[in-house]
C-alpha cells in the first residue's frame, strides 16, 4: 500500500483495509467478490479491466473517500 492512498496495483483486499466505504464504491462498479480468493490477489486495475470499468474513474472515486 502507498501511504494511505488507493493505487492501481493495490489488491481488492488491501483497498478494503484502507477505508470502510471502499466496499460501497467497489460494489457500485460491479465488484462484489470480497470473500473470494481473487480479492487477495486481484489488483484494482485488473478488477476494473475484468468488469469493463475505467480504473482511473474507480481510483478517483476511491481516493475521494480519503478527502472526506
Sine and cosine of phi, psi and omega as CSV:
sin_phi,cos_phi,sin_psi,cos_psi,sin_omega,cos_omega
0.00,0.00,0.42,-0.91,-0.09,-1.00
-0.89,-0.46,0.99,-0.13,0.13,-0.99
0.64,0.77,0.81,0.59,0.09,-1.00
0.84,0.54,0.65,0.76,0.05,-1.00
-0.75,-0.66,0.64,-0.77,0.06,-1.00
-0.97,0.25,0.71,-0.70,0.03,-1.00
-0.76,-0.65,0.34,-0.94,-0.04,-1.00
-0.92,0.39,-0.38,0.92,-0.02,-1.00
-1.00,-0.01,-0.05,1.00,0.03,-1.00
-0.96,0.28,0.65,-0.76,0.05,-1.00
-0.97,0.25,0.30,-0.95,0.05,-1.00
-0.85,0.52,-0.67,0.74,0.00,-1.00
-0.87,0.49,-0.69,0.72,0.02,-1.00
-0.89,0.46,-0.65,0.76,0.01,-1.00
-0.87,0.50,-0.63,0.78,0.01,-1.00
-0.91,0.42,-0.41,0.91,0.01,-1.00
-0.99,0.15,-0.38,0.92,-0.07,-1.00
-0.96,0.27,-0.68,0.73,-0.06,-1.00
-0.51,-0.86,0.71,-0.71,-0.05,-1.00
-0.89,0.46,-0.45,0.89,-0.01,-1.00
-1.00,0.03,0.03,1.00,0.06,-1.00
-0.86,0.52,-0.57,0.82,0.01,-1.00
-0.86,0.52,-0.67,0.74,0.01,-1.00
-0.89,0.45,-0.67,0.74,0.01,-1.00
-0.91,0.40,-0.72,0.70,0.00,-1.00
-0.87,0.48,-0.66,0.75,0.03,-1.00
-0.88,0.47,-0.63,0.78,0.03,-1.00
-0.84,0.54,-0.53,0.85,-0.01,-1.00
-1.00,-0.08,0.23,0.97,0.09,-1.00
1.00,0.09,0.19,0.98,-0.02,-1.00
-0.99,-0.16,0.98,-0.20,-0.12,-0.99
-0.85,-0.52,0.05,1.00,-0.09,-1.00
-1.00,-0.04,0.93,0.38,-0.07,-1.00
-0.98,0.21,-0.45,0.89,-0.03,-1.00
-0.99,-0.11,-0.09,1.00,-0.04,-1.00
-0.99,0.16,0.38,-0.92,-0.01,-1.00
-0.85,0.53,-0.47,0.88,0.00,-1.00
-0.88,0.48,-0.49,0.87,-0.01,-1.00
-0.89,0.45,-0.41,0.91,0.00,-1.00
-0.98,0.19,-0.40,0.92,-0.08,-1.00
-0.86,-0.52,-0.36,0.93,-0.04,-1.00
-0.98,0.21,0.77,-0.63,0.00,-1.00
-0.99,0.14,0.24,-0.97,0.06,-1.00
-0.86,0.50,-0.66,0.75,0.01,-1.00
-0.90,0.44,-0.69,0.73,0.02,-1.00
-0.91,0.42,-0.68,0.73,-0.01,-1.00
-0.90,0.44,-0.67,0.75,0.03,-1.00
-0.87,0.49,-0.70,0.72,0.00,-1.00
-0.89,0.46,-0.73,0.68,-0.02,-1.00
-0.87,0.49,-0.58,0.82,-0.06,-1.00
-1.00,-0.10,0.15,0.99,0.06,-1.00
0.91,0.41,0.57,0.82,-0.03,-1.00
-0.91,-0.42,0.35,-0.94,0.07,-1.00
-0.99,0.17,0.86,-0.50,0.02,-1.00
-0.91,0.41,-0.53,0.85,0.00,-1.00
-0.92,0.40,-0.69,0.73,0.04,-1.00
-0.91,0.41,-0.67,0.74,0.02,-1.00
-0.88,0.48,-0.74,0.67,0.01,-1.00
-0.90,0.43,-0.61,0.79,0.03,-1.00
-0.88,0.48,-0.69,0.72,0.00,-1.00
-0.94,0.35,-0.66,0.75,0.03,-1.00
-0.89,0.46,-0.73,0.69,0.00,-1.00
-0.92,0.39,-0.40,0.92,0.09,-1.00
-0.90,0.44,-0.47,0.88,0.06,-1.00
-0.88,0.48,-0.57,0.82,-0.05,-1.00
-0.96,0.27,-0.35,0.93,-0.02,-1.00
-1.00,0.09,-0.19,0.98,-0.05,-1.00
-0.97,0.22,0.00,0.00,0.00,0.00
